[in-house]
Amino acid sequence: MELWQEMLRQSVDSSKDLVERFGFDPALAGRLNSLFHIRINPYYLSLIRYPGDPIWLQCIPDGKELDEDGLPEDPLAEDSHSPVPSIVHRYPDRVLFLTTSQCSMYCRFCTRKRKVGDSTKINMKYIQDGIDYIAAHPEVRDVILSGGDPLMLTDFMLERIISGLRAIPHVEIIRLGTKMPCVLPQRVTPKLCRMLKKYHPIYINTHFNHPWECTPEAKRACEMLADAGIPVGNQAVLMKGVNDNPDVMLELMRKLLAMRVRPYYLYQADITKGANHFRTPVNVGLEIMDKLRGHTSGLAIPYYVIDAPGGGGKIPLLPQYVLGRNGNQIILRNYKYEIFTYPDVEEDPKVPTPTVEKKYARKPKRPKHSYEPDKVQV
């Protein structure tokens, strides 16, 4: 048994643990554990500095999870875009491949609570169905392994899946969405990196939310992945009491870059049942982005996005930098709120604008996963 597997066996993972270690009322602990599983491995538990701190909030259950908030269990409508149980096909050229229900630490803000931790909903018997689906859909060029956390699989099982995908000619990119470098960096081993290196191009998106998570162990794990030629990106979630502060976010982004991790997304928290207490106003995110741009390297600035409810996809949000227009002059402001004008290029009125004539009087209904553009005559 490897070290990371032994650490998992020592996790806080029951209502009894909540009562004995954190003083929970037994009835409340039981209700919380039945609603969404608890697992906090010893490494992540060691990062807690005091009750209610940013690490605590992410991993210790809260009675607020039981509130009747009226929010959906599947806010991104993943289940309606799931042609087979292990696949979510929401975008034209890429799919999400759910490979395991298990995580080394169950985040209390998880957007997939309805499935994660439930082996009847995400399990190995659906893996071949997923590979067969991808093989039958040549438009799919990018596959994201997720779950649960795909690095909860053994190296052997993970390689079987990745090698199966690599045997499909039209699969160009394989990505792993894993929180392991943050919550259990001991999982990233030389053996794992040697295996992944055989199947390039491989990309990893991980998930750090607070500077305290950027430990020497996490840095070592991220550097091992980078040394294996795997670009590592970070997808953070904006959360009340965790990182809804410009200084905290700035420190996190700078520390990530020092660990060779590129900030990729900052997500507005999803409208997930049982996680409403983590949500912040969108204005908070915009103010944070305003304090990042110009105050640190562009490499350290993620895209701030809302994953649109109902499966609409990721929509980027930006502070207001274009203030208006005066003739051909665009009025702009910079990060210091200094005003500038930029002379726009004017179109030559003698050159007619190309017109597009629709071939159809009404836009034809596309197949569910069509990726070809509408056919038009120019």
Buried (B, 14 or more C-beta within 10 A) or exposed (E): EBEBEEBBEEBBBBBBBBBEEEEBEEEBBBBBBEBBBBBBBBBBBEBBEEEEBBBBBBBBBBEEBEEEBEBBEBBBBBBEBBBBBBBBBBBEBBBBBBBBBBBBBBBBBBBBBBBBBBEEBBBBEBBEBBBBBBBEBEBBBBBBBBBBBBBBBEBEBBBBBBEBBBEBEEBEBBBBBBBBBBBBBBBBBEEBBEBBBEEEEBBBBBBBBBBBBBBEBBBBBBBBBBEBEBBBBBBBBBBBBBBBBBEBBBBBBBBBBEBBBBBBBBBBBBBBBBBBBBBBEEEBBBBBBBBBBEEBEEEBBBBBBBBBBEBEEEEEBEBEEEEEEEEEEBEBBEEEEEEEBEEEEEEEEEEEEEEEEEEEEEEEEEEEBEBEEEEEEE
